[in-house]
Amino acid sequence: MTTLDQIVQFAKSTGFIFQGSELYGGLANTWDYGPLGSALKKNIKDAWIQKFQRQSPYNVLFDSSILMNSQVWEASGHVGGFNDPLTECRSCHQRFRADHLITEHDASVDPDGWSTDKMYQYLVDHEVKCPSCGSHDFLPIRAFNMMFQTHQGVVLEQANEIYLRPETAQGIFINFKNIQRTTRKKLPFGVCQVGKSFRNEITPGNFIFRTREFEQMEMEFFCKPGTEMEWFNYWKQFTKDWLLNLGIKASDLHLDDHSPESLAHYSNATTDVEFKFPWGFDELWGIASRTDFDLKAHQEKSGVSLEYLDPVTNEKYIPYVIEPSVGVERLVLAFLLSAYDLETLEDGSERQVLRLHPKLAPYKVAVLPLVKKLHNEQAKALFDTLSTSFDVVYDETQNIGKRYRRQDAIGTYLCVTVDHDTESLGSVTVRNRDTMAQERIKISELEAYIRNQIKY
Ligand code: GAP
């Protein structure tokens, strides 16, 4: 199994992900996405939008602002309740999330929903050790609000305090009426949004798994009360299929259905789609049936009705909501871990190959002149043509074998080589990343061939 260290090294050396602010010694737990990483992220977001929105008869796209009126976060419960249980080791003064200390001490214990007193008592009774210095003497737990606060405008006064959004969802809820009115959508319908969210996590870590700045892809699916379980199951299956179709192995996925006791107060069903990360199964994607909690809260706070008038039955009600919510970076990590392979070839040599689904591969095609001096003009012309339709990279340095290996390692699905026969035969050699098999294809048929291979 691929380790986290292997993936971190790989991501850094190939240009997928770099340490944030590296030039200045770094800023802990921030990451910059290089040319390949940003392409992979873009392809993941495109694939999500394609399936969840463009090809869905129900869903529309949305893009709300990161900065919102503070009342949004008061209504949603984030000002009062978006807290993590923070404790501090009295010996080394490192800070930890108490719930994480408990599950790391005993994975069979689930402290979700426990009071801070109960968590503290557990730390004391079980003599839970500080992961940093090994002592077992923690300060009492206090609730730590995870929202990043800032000020709008030039005057640093309380009235100007605002927050960076900790989730994209609320931007959709507060626009429910605008979207429904302008699209004239009838229930059920969903609203999809991709965008940055910020959380002042106490213990970020595991590379890009938990960070303070991340991108979410969230869908709020509005439906008639009473139909929510049908839609909850529909989107659960839809989410799972999306992951499997893009190359995640079924054995690396686990659906954790929350028990009634561990549900959040606003939810009547929640499932965590878990992926087998190197440290064990952990949350990749949350799917929650949120009842009418959010719309009701905004209706009460704003004084504006967020009811829906059912044109068939003439009933007025606040819709129920199903919310599949995922972090793009967690998907980047899951796809990289699933795709990374060190293959031993028949001659005993090793080949590093990134078996990303062609839709996700940063480059679909590499165009390679066999001999730089002889074939570069034809190859460049081919790059110009193909790059109008696909993500293509041009590579003319080093021998062809090394170039194939380089493209394999970054996941490029096809290598197109311009060679001695290209001019006379009007054809090129096309090599497949996974099978390494080569075929001779006519240039006039190349675009259709590539399209078919990468399942565009
Ligand atoms: N609107 C619901 C919501 O935000 P969440 O479970 O807090 O729910 C949803 O977050 C998803 O966002 C998670 O399943 C995870 O994929 C991603 N996510 C949450 N916090 C994250 C963090 N600190 N770093 C990276 N991804 C995060």
Boltz pocket constraint, residues with backbone or C-beta under 6 A from the ligand:
constraints:
  - pocket:
      binder: B
      contacts: [[A, 166], [A, 167], [A, 168], [A, 169], [A, 199], [A, 201], [A, 208], [A, 209], [A, 210], [A, 211], [A, 212], [A, 213], [A, 214], [A, 215], [A, 216], [A, 218], [A, 283], [A, 284], [A, 285], [A, 286], [A, 323], [A, 325], [A, 326], [A, 327], [A, 328], [A, 329], [A, 330]]
      max_distance: 6.0
